[in-house]
Amino acid sequence: MAKRDSKSLKKPDPSGTEQFFYHPQETLILVVVSALDVIMTYYLLTRDDGGFTESNPIAKYFLDRWGIAGMAYFKGSMTLLVCVITQIVARKNSVLARQVLGLATLIIVAVVIYSVRLHFQHHQISEMFETNLSIAAPCLPV
């Protein structure tokens, strides 16, 4: 079986010039999912009950020093870094760049799903606790 080099994976542009921007749809999806991550993180960290903290130590560093805006800038910078790296990689190996974008998107989607799960799980626990308090309240000595 013949071995294929990375150049054979790159689709040539019919006009003979290189593309300026590779994989725009995948890049847009990554940016949207990253924005959802920032929104969910903001929402969880600014809840009235204060039940959540940032678990990523690097993001927590930025959060502790520059607040929620610093953490958002950090997460945005990481997304921009992945986008720039994949554009550079795509010039040599378009398939690998698409795979990196897909993997990065999948990781961030998992974080967003986890954040949504935390929100609903915490909401259910809070409601259950409030219900139990209201039931138990008449039985408490005054």
N, C-alpha and C positions, 0 to 999 in steps of 0.2 A: 504494500500500500504506500502510495507516495505521500510524503510529508508536505503539508501546505505551510507556506510562510505567512507572516502577518500582512504582507502587502496584497496577497491574493484575497484576503477577507475584505479589503476596502473596495467599495464600489466606485468606479471612476465616474466623474461628473461628465455628462455628454458634451458640455461646452469645452472641456479640457482644462477648466480652472478648478481650483480647490474650493470647497464650500467655506463660507465664512462662519456659519454656526451649525453645529451638528446636534441632532436629536432634540429639536425644540419641544416636542410634546413631552418627552420623558423629563426634560429639564423643568418644564412648567409644572408637571405633576410633583416633582421633588420640591419645588418652591412653595406650591400650595400646601402640601403636607407639612412642610417645615413651618409655614405660617400657622397652621392648625395646632402644631406642637407648642408654639409660642403662646397662642391664645389659650389653650388648655392649661399650660403652666401658669400663665398670668391669673386665670380664673381660680385655679386651685390655691395659689399662694395668697390671693387677696380675699379669700372667703372670710366671712365674719367670725367663724368659729376658730380660725387659725390652726386647723388640724393638719396642715400639710407643710412640708419643707422640701427644698430642692435636694434630690438625692445624688445628682451628678456633682462631684466635688469641684470640678473646674467651673461649671455654670454657677455653683454656689459661691465660689470665689468672686465672680463678677457680680452676682446678686448682692453679696454682703458689702462690697465696696461701692458699687454704683447703682444699686437698687434694681428694680424690675427692668428699667431701660438698659442698664449694662448687661443684664442677662439676655435680653432680646437682641442686643447688638452682637453679643457673643454667638448666640445661636444663628443669627443671620450671617455672621462672618463665616461660620463653619459651613453653612449651606453654600455660600458664595465660593468658598475654597473648593468644595466638591465639584461645583459647576465648572470652575476654571480648570481644575485638574482633568475632568472628563473631556473638556474641549481640547486640551492639549493631547490627551491620549487618543482621542478620536481621529486626529490627523494621521496617526500611524495605524491604529487598530479600532475601527468603528464598533466592532462587536464587543470588544472588551469595555469600551466606554459605555455602551448601552447596558452592559451587565453591571458595571459599577453604579450607574444611575439607578438601576433597578434594585440593587442590593441596598443602597443608601435609602431609597424610598421605602423599601420593605422594613428596614430597621426603624425609621421614623414613624411609619404607620403603626408598628407594634407599640411604640411609646405612646402614641396618641390613643390607641385602643386601651392601653393600660391606664392612662389618665382618665378616660371616660369611665372605665370600670371603677376606678377609685372614687370618682365623683358619685356614681350611683350607689356603690357599696356604702360609702360614708353617709350618704343621704338616707339610705334605708336604716342603718344603725342609729342615726340621730333620731329618726322618726320612731323607731322601736323604743329607744331610751326615753323619749318624751312621753310616749304612750304609757310605758311602765311607770313613769313618775306620776302621771296624772291618775293612774289607777291606785298606786300605792299612797298617794298624798293623803287621802282621808284617813288612812290607817296610822299615820305618823302621829306620835304624841305632840301635843301643842305646848 
